[in-house]
Amino acid sequence: MAVLGGAALVAPLGCAPTAAPPPQPAGSPAPSRDEPPSPLGSPFRDEALGHVDVPLVIDRTDLRIGTTVQYRRLPSASELHDLTLLPGLARIVLSFDSWPREYASLEVLNRAPQGVEIMVVISGWPQSRAAIDIWNYLSVPLRIVVIVPGPPSTAGDVANLNELRALERVIAEMDEPSRSGFERLQRPLSFRKIIP
């Protein structure tokens, strides 16, 4: 579990354990695990558990009876508008397994309902400074958590993350926690180890 300044991401990348599917009678087709494609890449997939899920966010300081809406993709403008009809909407959580490449695809987030927290979980190092800049152009308040596969390959990787204004925390997947390579990171750093 990685604590996010009063909030927590529960389970590895939010992939909560689920019960095994019931056995299928002999000769019956196996259930499909196909997910619809995401416009920004495939959603997080836990191959060991064989399913796709998004992070569960628990904020210990939030005593409201609020609703969190989670997407494994970027919602459309009409979907964001429809959320205004949802009682008690408090948070929108978006999960991406890669960095979006164009601002035009993210601009829809500026139409999110006012007063609703938007939390974004992105997997991987940004490909370039441009991948960071498109998030900085958004006018809506964001909380971004980046999950990286180990230490950076260049000093520029950390320098790029430091320019991401909404970055709240970096979580590094490493067998043994080490700040080596992260010395210049200006945000909190956590570590995660996934055990299948």
N, C-alpha and C positions, 0 to 999 in steps of 0.2 A: 504494500500500500504506500502511495506517495502522498504526503500531506501538501496541500496547496494553500498556504497562508490562511488557515481557518477552514479550508475545504479539503476534501480528500478524494483521490481517484481510487476506487476500490477494485481489487482484483487486477491481474496483469492486463494492462491496457483495457481494463473494463470487461474482460472476457470472464464473466462469472461462470463457475462450473454449473453445468446443467446435467440433469439425469440422462442416462443413456437411453436412446430410443428403444421402444419395445421391439423384440425380435419379430421379423417378418416371416409369415408362413412360407414354406418352400415353394418356389416357382413364382412368387410375387415379385414385382419390380422393386428395386431399391428406391427409397425416397430420394428425391432430388434435393441437392444442397445449393443449387444455382441461385445466385443473387442477381438482381438487375444491375447493369453496369452503372457506375457513378460517373458524372461528367468530369470529376476531378480525379479519377482513378478508382481502383477497387477499394472497398471498405476494408478495415482491419480484419484480418482472418487469422484465427488461431488454428493452425494445421493440426496440432496435437489434439485439440478438443473437437475439431471438425466443424466449427460454426463461426459465424461472424457476429460481433457485438460491438457496442459503443460504451464509453466509460460511464460508470455510475458516479455522480458527484454528490457528496454529502457535505453540507456546510454546517458546522457545529454552531455557528453564531446566528444562523437564520432560523428564527422561531415561527416564521409564517407557515400557514398551510398552503404551500405553493406547489405548482406543477412544473416539472422539467420536461421539455420536449427534446428528444434526441433524434438526430439525423446522421446517417452514414453517407450523406451527400449534401450538396448545396441545395437548400430549398428554393422553390420558385417564389416570385413576388406574390402570386395568389395564395400560396401556402402560408407565407408570412402574414398576409392580410387575414387569412382565416384564423390564425392563432389569436387574434384580438377577441374572438368569440369564446375562447377557452377560459373557463373560470380559474382564477388563481394562477395564471401563467407567471412564473418567476424567472425561468432560465431556459435558454436554448443552448444545447450542446451539439457541436458539429465535429465529426471525426473524419480526417483525411489521411490516407496512407502515402500521400506525396504532396508537394507544394504546388498550389495553383500557379499557372503561368501568365494569366492575363487578368488585368484589373476588371475588365468588362464582366467576367464571370463572378467576381466578388461584389460588384457594385450593388447587387440586389440586397445585400445585408444592410445597407443604409435604410431600407424600408422596414426593418424589424420594428415591432411594437415598442413604443417609448417606455422606458423604465424597466425593461426586461434585460437581464444579464445575458450576454452572449459569450460562451466559452468555446474555444476552438482547441482541438488536440490534433497536432500535425506530426507525422512520423517522418524521420529522415533529416539530413542536413539540407539546408536550402542550396539550390544549384547555383545561385548567383545573388548579387545584391538586388537585382531587379525583383527576385522572388520575395524579398523583404519589403521593398518599396511599395508594392501593390497593397500590402496590408496597411501601411502607414497612410495611404491615401483615403482610407475609409473614415467616415465621420462618426460612426457609431462606436460606443465604448465596447472594448473587447478585453477578454482575458485569454491569452494564448499560452499553451503548454506545448513544448516541443520535445519529442522523444527521439533520441539519436542512438544509432547503433555503435556505441563505443566512442572513443576520443576522436577529435577532429583530425583530418588528414593534413590540413594547412591552418596557419594562424588566421587566414582570411575567413574561415568558417565561423570561428568565434566572433571575430570582428563584425561579420554580417549579423549574427544573432543579437549583438549588443545594439544594433541600429533598429531593431524591431521594438517599437514603442510599447506595444501591448504585451510583450513577452513577460510572463509571470514566473516561469520556472522552466528549467531544462532537466529532463530525466534521461540518464545515460544507461543503456543496457550493457552491463559489463559483468564478467564473472567475479572480478575483484575490484571493489570501488577504488578509484584513484583520481585525484584532481589533475594529474599530469595531462597537459594539453588544454585544460580548462582554467588555467590560472588567471587569464584576463577576462573571463566571463563575469559580467556585471549583474547577473541575476542568480537566485538560489539554484543550487545544483543538487539533484537527488540521483540515486542509483537504483537500478532494477535488475533482478536476475529472474528469468523465467525457468521454472523447472517443470518439464512435461510430466 
